[in-house]
Every structure is written in C-alpha cells, then in structure tokens.
Amino acid sequence: MMTKKFLGIILFIGILCSSLVAENYTPYKIKLQGIGGYIHPHDENVEVLTNGPALGGEIALELATDGSKNWHIHHNFPDIGIAAQYLTLSNPEILGEMISLYPYINFPMVVTDWFSFYLKLGGGLALATKPTDIEGALADVRNHIREKNGIPGLNTDFNFVIGSTANVILAGGATMEVRLTRNLRFTSDLIFNHYSNGNTVQPNMGLNLANVYAGFKYIPSYNGYVARGLARVPTTHDRFSGEIILSAGSRQRYHKDTKSFPIASLNLGGYYHTCHQHRIGIGLDGFYNGIFTNDPALSNSFRRTNITTDELKNKLRMGINLANDVIVGRFTAGLQFGVYLYDPIKDLEPYNPASRKEKGLIYAYDIEKEDGWLYTRLSAKYRIIDHIIANISIKTHLHKAEFIEFGLGYAF
C-alpha cells in the first residue's frame, strides 16, 4: 500500500492554518483528462503481470464552495468534485480494467489569475472487470507444483492480484491549472491511486499506481468574486475533543480457504485541535481478527502463522496510536500510526520456528513473513448529527492491508 505514505503527506503537509486569496467564484467546472502511469511492482504476483503502462481517462464535475459554511473559508474555498475514471491495468488481457467513481476535494495552495495549484484527496468505489478466476487458479498444475515445493504460486496466466469485482479506490496528489482563456484552462496532475478490497475477498495484493493526468477544464461563467477568508484558531474551549468508535467487518484469509471471518475494533481517542482544519490525537485500540484459528488452511497453505490451538487470545490485539487528522466541516480524514502493546500472534510468526527470535515491543521483521509491531489506519469519519459519527477505515501492516471496517461512534 505504497500510496498510504504519500496520502499521509498530502493529508497533513501545510494544511492549512493560513489562508490564500480565493479565485473568482464559478458554480461548477467540467474537467476532462487523459491518464498514463505505471503499476508499482510491490509484490511478486503483481510484478509478473505488469508489462506496460496503465492508460485511461477521467471526467469530473467540480462544484465551487461559496462561503456559506465556515469550513469553506477555513480551507480557502476548496472545490468539491465527483470523478468517473476508466483505466486499463498494464496487462488488460489478464488484469482487465478498473472503472471507478469517487468524490474528491481540491485544497487551494496557490491561486493567481493565470496559475493555480491544489492538493487533491479522494476515495470511492472501483469495479475490476477481470477479478481472479479462483477455479482456474486452483486447477493450474504449474501453480500446484510450486506450492508443493514451498514456493509461492506465481502464474502469468491468472490474475492473483485482485480477487473481487468491488474494490476501494484511494486518490491523492497534486494538480495544477494554467489559464488559456476566460473559460478554458490546461490541467496537469500527479496522482497516486490505490486499489484494494481490504482482504474482504482473497487474493488481495492491492494495486499502487503513479499516474500523470493531462487535459482541460471548462469554466462556463464567472459570477462575482469570493472575499478573502481568515481561518480563526479555535478558542480554548474548542481545543479538545474525544471519540469512541466500534467498527466491524469480515475478511478472507487465503484464496484456497474461501472462508470469511469476522473482524472488529474498538477505538478510544482524545484530540487537540491545532486550528479549524487540523487536529492531532492519541488513542487506544482493541482488535479482534477471526482468521487466527488452528484451521489446516492457515498452517498448511497460508504458511504465515503456526497456530496449533483455537483460542480467543490469539484473535485479540491491543495497541496505542498517534493520530493526525484533517477536518472539513463534518468530515474528518485521518492517518493513525500504532504500536501493539498486546500481540500474542508475534510469537507464532513467522511460520518457520527456526526463523523466530525473542521479540520486544519494537523489533526487526520481514513483512512478507509476519505482521510486525507497527499498524496503521487510514480513516474517514462523518458526523451524522452532533455526537454520532459514521466511520470507514482501512487497517494495514506497512503496505499490506489487514481489513476494511465500518462503524459508528460517539463524539464528546
């Protein structure tokens, strides 16, 4: 999940306790761009299937903010967009295409009469046209021979990367505009896209793409000028807040297993608001992951965790996290970095006992063989009413997704 690091930078760099002069107000804008990029070969199953560029296009409708809400001013009048994207995946005969629909927001960094620069964040739904053919993958003789000899299954004839039709797309990067005429601008973006189903369906190697966009934006009319807005620092009374959120979901363990297991988490967090647009926090996490059983599929095929008994303690973890969040009205996007304080699984990984060693709170590890001590969570929260929060999060270990979770919480 390479883009997660970049998304973290985009989320928190320079946001946004100062304001810039906003551009002339336009109710809507239409953006049409071509896309070219490459898939990062972060996994050997991805590497053997990528043999060229990813190509496609995107059309988007952007709606301008008008200052009617406080957060419009706090974020210097950003544009809210909805984009439809079509992208071939380097090897379309095997990987197929991704068709995506996602909302996004453009945060203005520099706005002048002839040049504009924004930071873009978005996420939504992506549909894979050629997910993994599980029956074909299981029947492939070459793959079975490799696994019989303890070698991970690799095959250039099957998609071992994306196991489901429905996936999540995350988009983050930089976008610039150069004015050509009163109503037309040339646009060029550098955007990182990530596609994943969060292990809801296996296999799920995830896809990370670095894409260059180029095209044009049509601005139909100018309707006056938006005044400059000053972002106020919150009063002492507004500085502190807290949340408790319960989330749940399901995930698969291995594509040969095909079973789904429940997952859940409980998060208690306290936050300090540095300004209207940003907060930092510290939190406690409790996790439940049902995949850690003594099922033969875990020890004989998955070959990651050597569990001989089915115990509740092996499915539980506890940790402490540091959070960094961007606030946009009722919406909050954040990235948490956590350390496990209680993790019985670490003593059962890697699968080969000869590779294990005594582990403290922080230790060296190979992410391909064990989860390790660091976890991260990319979250999106929306305050439905004053104290009730809806939550969607992706929990990962470095670039490997563990699960996607959905939840409700209480803010105080």
Residue pairs with C-beta under 8 A, 6 or more apart in sequence:
1 194
1 196
1 206
1 208
1 396
1 398
1 399
1 400
1 401
2 40
2 42
2 192
2 194
2 208
2 399
3 170
3 172
3 192
3 193
3 194
3 208
4 170
4 194
4 335
4 376
4 378
4 396
4 399
6 172
6 173
6 192
7 121
7 170
7 172
7 192
7 194
7 335
7 378
8 324
8 335
10 119
10 120
10 121
10 172
10 173
10 174
11 121
11 172
11 324
11 325
11 326
11 333
11 334
11 335
12 278
12 324
12 326
12 335
13 119
14 109
15 107
15 119
15 277
15 278
15 326
16 74
16 75
16 76
16 107
16 231
16 275
16 277
16 278
17 231
17 233
17 274
17 275
17 277
17 278
18 231
19 73
19 76
19 228
19 229
19 230
19 231
20 76
20 108
20 109
20 110
20 111
21 111
21 228
22 76
22 77
22 108
22 111
22 226
22 227
22 228
22 229
23 77
23 108
23 111
23 116
23 226
24 222
24 223
24 224
24 225
24 226
25 64
25 66
25 77
25 222
25 223
25 224
25 225
25 226
26 64
26 219
26 220
26 221
26 222
26 223
27 63
27 64
27 220
27 221
27 223
28 61
28 62
28 63
28 64
28 220
29 61
29 62
29 64
29 79
29 217
29 218
29 219
29 220
30 59
30 60
30 61
30 62
30 217
30 218
30 220
31 58
31 59
31 60
31 61
31 62
31 81
31 83
31 187
31 215
31 216
31 217
31 218
32 57
32 58
32 59
32 60
32 215
32 216
32 217
32 218
33 57
33 58
33 59
33 60
33 187
33 189
33 213
33 214
33 215
33 216
34 55
34 56
34 57
34 213
34 214
34 215
35 54
35 55
35 56
35 57
35 58
35 85
35 87
35 211
35 212
35 213
36 53
36 54
36 55
36 211
36 212
37 53
37 54
37 193
37 209
37 210
37 211
37 212
38 50
38 53
38 54
38 90
38 209
38 210
39 46
39 50
39 54
39 89
39 90
39 207
39 208
39 209
40 46
40 208
40 209
40 210
41 47
41 50
42 205
42 206
42 208
42 399
43 161
43 205
43 206
44 152
44 154
45 152
45 154
45 160
45 161
45 203
45 205
46 161
46 205
46 207
48 154
48 155
48 156
49 90
49 91
49 94
49 95
49 156
49 159
49 160
49 161
50 90
50 91
50 95
51 90
51 91
52 90
52 91
53 90
54 87
54 88
54 89
54 90
54 209
54 211
55 87
55 88
56 85
56 86
56 87
56 88
56 97
57 85
57 86
58 83
58 84
58 85
58 86
58 213
58 215
59 83
59 84
60 81
60 82
60 83
60 84
60 104
61 81
61 82
62 79
62 80
62 81
62 106
62 217
63 79
63 80
63 81
64 77
64 79
65 72
65 75
65 77
65 78
65 79
65 80
66 72
66 77
66 226
67 73
67 77
67 226
67 227
67 229
69 329
70 276
70 329
71 276
71 277
71 327
71 328
71 329
72 78
72 229
73 229
73 230
73 231
74 229
74 231
74 232
74 275
74 276
74 277
75 107
75 108
75 231
75 277
75 328
76 107
76 108
76 111
76 229
76 231
77 108
77 226
77 229
78 105
78 106
78 107
78 108
78 118
78 328
79 105
79 106
79 118
80 103
80 104
80 105
81 103
81 104
81 105
81 106
81 122
82 101
82 102
82 103
82 104
83 100
83 101
83 102
83 103
83 104
83 122
83 171
84 99
84 100
84 101
85 98
85 99
85 100
85 101
85 102
85 169
86 97
86 98
86 99
86 100
87 97
87 98
87 100
87 193
87 209
87 211
88 97
89 95
89 96
89 97
89 98
89 207
92 130
94 130
94 156
94 157
94 158
94 159
95 130
95 159
95 161
95 162
96 128
96 129
96 130
96 131
96 159
97 128
97 129
97 130
98 126
98 127
98 128
98 129
98 167
98 169
98 195
98 207
99 126
99 127
99 129
100 124
100 125
100 126
100 127
100 169
101 124
101 125
102 122
102 123
102 124
102 125
102 126
102 169
102 171
103 122
103 123
103 124
104 120
104 121
104 122
104 123
104 171
105 120
105 121
105 122
105 328
106 118
106 119
106 120
106 175
107 118
107 119
107 120
107 121
108 116
108 117
108 118
109 117
109 118
109 119
110 116
110 117
111 117
113 179
114 178
114 179
115 176
115 177
115 178
115 179
116 176
116 177
116 185
117 174
117 175
117 176
117 177
118 174
118 175
118 176
118 177
119 173
119 174
119 175
120 171
120 172
120 173
120 174
120 175
120 189
120 191
121 171
121 172
121 326
121 333
122 170
122 171
122 172
123 168
123 169
123 170
123 171
123 380
124 168
124 169
125 166
125 167
125 168
125 169
126 166
126 167
126 168
126 169
126 195
127 165
127 166
127 167
128 162
128 164
128 165
128 167
128 195
130 159
131 159
131 162
131 163
131 164
131 165
131 201
132 158
132 159
132 160
132 161
132 162
132 163
132 203
132 255
133 158
133 159
134 163
134 255
134 258
136 158
137 143
137 153
137 155
137 158
137 160
137 255
138 255
138 256
140 155
140 157
140 158
142 155
143 153
143 154
143 155
143 158
144 153
146 152
146 153
146 154
147 153
147 301
150 303
153 160
154 160
160 203
160 205
160 255
161 203
161 205
161 206
161 207
162 195
162 197
162 203
162 204
162 205
162 207
163 197
163 201
163 202
163 203
163 204
163 252
163 255
164 197
164 200
164 201
164 204
166 197
167 195
167 196
167 197
168 194
168 195
168 196
168 197
168 198
168 394
168 404
169 193
169 194
169 195
170 193
170 194
170 378
171 191
171 192
171 193
172 191
172 192
173 189
173 190
173 191
173 192
174 189
174 190
174 191
175 187
175 188
175 189
175 190
175 191
175 213
176 187
176 188
176 189
177 185
177 186
177 187
177 217
178 185
178 186
178 187
179 185
180 186
180 216
182 219
182 222
183 218
183 219
183 220
183 221
184 216
184 217
184 218
184 219
185 216
185 217
185 219
186 214
186 215
186 216
187 213
187 214
187 215
187 216
187 217
188 212
188 213
188 214
189 211
189 212
189 213
189 214
190 210
190 211
190 212
190 213
191 211
191 213
192 208
192 209
192 210
192 211
193 207
193 208
193 209
193 211
194 206
194 207
194 208
194 209
195 206
195 207
195 209
196 204
196 206
196 207
196 394
196 401
197 204
197 404
198 204
198 249
198 251
198 394
198 401
198 402
198 403
198 404
199 251
199 252
199 401
199 402
199 403
199 404
200 249
200 250
200 251
200 252
200 260
200 403
200 404
201 252
202 252
202 253
202 254
202 255
202 257
202 258
203 255
204 401
206 399
206 400
206 401
208 399
231 275
231 276
231 277
232 276
233 275
233 276
234 273
234 275
234 276
238 273
239 272
239 273
240 270
240 271
240 272
240 273
241 270
241 271
241 273
241 279
241 411
241 412
242 268
242 269
242 270
242 271
242 411
242 412
243 267
243 268
243 269
243 271
243 381
243 389
243 409
243 410
243 411
243 412
244 266
244 267
244 268
244 269
244 409
244 410
244 412
245 266
245 267
245 269
245 381
245 389
245 391
245 407
245 408
245 409
245 410
246 264
246 265
246 266
246 407
246 408
246 409
247 264
247 265
247 266
247 267
247 391
247 393
247 405
247 406
247 407
248 262
248 263
248 264
248 265
248 405
248 406
248 407
249 262
249 263
249 264
249 403
249 404
249 405
249 406
250 260
250 261
250 262
250 263
250 403
251 260
251 261
251 263
251 289
251 291
251 402
251 403
251 404
252 258
252 259
252 260
252 261
253 259
253 261
253 291
253 297
253 298
253 302
254 297
254 298
254 301
254 302
256 297
256 301
257 295
257 297
257 298
257 301
257 302
259 295
259 297
261 289
261 290
261 291
261 293
262 288
262 290
263 287
263 288
263 289
263 290
263 402
263 403
263 405
264 287
264 288
264 405
265 285
265 286
265 287
265 288
265 393
265 395
265 405
265 407
266 285
266 286
267 283
267 284
267 285
267 286
267 409
268 283
268 284
269 281
269 282
269 283
269 284
269 321
269 323
270 281
270 282
270 283
271 279
271 280
271 281
271 323
271 325
272 279
272 280
272 281
273 279
273 327
274 280
276 327
277 326
277 327
277 328
278 324
278 325
278 326
278 327
279 323
279 325
279 327
279 332
280 322
280 323
280 324
280 325
281 322
281 323
281 324
281 325
282 320
282 321
282 322
282 323
283 320
283 321
283 323
283 336
284 318
284 319
284 320
284 321
285 317
285 318
285 319
285 320
285 321
285 338
286 316
286 317
286 318
287 316
287 317
287 318
287 319
287 395
288 315
288 316
289 315
289 317
289 402
289 403
290 315
291 298
292 298
292 305
292 307
292 314
292 315
292 345
293 307
293 310
293 314
293 315
294 307
294 308
294 309
294 310
295 310
298 304
298 305
298 307
299 305
299 306
299 307
299 308
299 351
303 351
304 349
304 350
304 351
304 369
304 370
305 345
305 348
305 349
305 351
306 348
306 349
306 351
306 353
307 314
307 348
313 344
314 344
314 345
314 348
316 342
316 344
317 340
317 342
317 343
317 344
317 345
318 340
318 341
318 342
318 343
319 338
319 339
319 340
319 341
319 342
319 343
319 375
320 338
320 339
320 341
321 336
321 337
321 338
321 339
321 375
321 377
322 336
322 337
322 338
323 334
323 335
323 336
324 334
324 335
324 336
325 332
325 333
325 334
325 335
326 332
326 333
326 334
330 382
330 383
330 384
331 380
331 381
331 382
331 383
332 379
332 380
332 381
332 382
332 383
333 379
333 380
333 381
334 378
334 379
334 380
334 381
335 376
335 377
335 378
335 379
336 376
336 377
336 379
337 374
337 375
337 376
338 374
338 375
338 376
338 377
339 361
339 362
339 373
339 374
339 375
340 346
340 361
340 373
340 375
341 361
343 373
345 371
346 359
346 370
346 371
346 372
346 373
347 356
347 359
349 356
349 369
349 370
349 371
350 356
350 366
350 369
350 370
351 369
355 369
357 363
359 373
361 373
362 373
363 372
363 373
365 372
365 373
367 397
367 398
367 399
367 400
371 397
371 400
371 402
372 397
372 398
374 397
374 398
375 395
375 396
375 397
375 402
376 395
376 396
376 397
376 398
377 393
377 394
377 395
377 396
378 393
378 394
378 396
379 391
379 392
379 393
379 394
380 391
380 392
380 393
381 389
381 390
381 391
381 409
382 389
382 390
383 389
383 411
384 390
386 411
387 410
387 411
387 412
388 408
388 409
388 410
388 411
389 408
389 409
389 410
389 411
390 407
390 408
391 405
391 406
391 407
391 408
391 409
392 404
392 405
392 406
392 407
393 404
393 405
393 407
394 401
394 403
394 404
395 401
395 402
395 403
395 404
395 405
396 402
